[in-house]
Amino acid sequence: MGEPARMNPTAIAVADAARLLSAAGGRSVTPEQIEADIEAGMPTNADGTINLVRYAAWLVKEMSAGGD
């Protein structure tokens, strides 16, 4: 078997982020949920990928501001 593909947490596709967050968080995260966050103002990289650290910071900011 080959080596598993590595994901770059600073430039990850929305679908891959959804799979990773679902596996790590114990609750289902869909690409549509992430897309809704992007539409709500979550920053993305120029190529449409997301930075998981920036995403987490954005979620914390939104939660502290009362948005969800």
N, C-alpha and C positions, 0 to 999 in steps of 0.2 A: 504494500500500500504506500502511496505517496504521502508526502507531508501535507497537513491540512492547510488550506488557503488562509492567509493572514489578512485581517482587516485593519485598515488604518483608522483609528478612532477620531482622527482629525479630519477625515474625508471619507465618510461612509455613505453609501446609497441609502435612500429612505427604506426600501424593502429590507435591506440587510440590517439596518438599525432596528426596525420593528422586530425582526427575528431575534436579534441579540438581546434587546431589552425585554422581550417576552421570556426568553430563556433565563435571563439573569434576575428578573424581577418577580417571577412567580405569578404574574398576571399578564393576560394577553394585551399586546400592543399591536395595533394594525397600522399598515402604511397610511390608511385614510386618517387615522388619528394624528399621525405626524404631519401629514399634508395639511390638516386643519390648523395645526400649530404654526406651520409655515405661513398659511394665509392670515393667521392672527398676528404675524410679525416676527416669528422666530427667525433669526438670521441663518442664511445658508451660505455656502461657499459659491464662488462664481460659476462653478460647474454643476451646481444643483445638489451636491453632496452636503452632508451636515457634519459638524464638529460636535461630538458627543459632550465634550466639556462645556462648550458654549450653549448647547441645548439644555444641559442640566442647569446651568446658571440662569438661562432664560426662564425655565420652569420655576425655579426658586423665586425669581423676581416677580413672575406672574402670580404665584401663589401668595406672596407677601403683599401684593397689591390688591388681592381679592379676586383676581381673574382665575379661571380654571379651565 
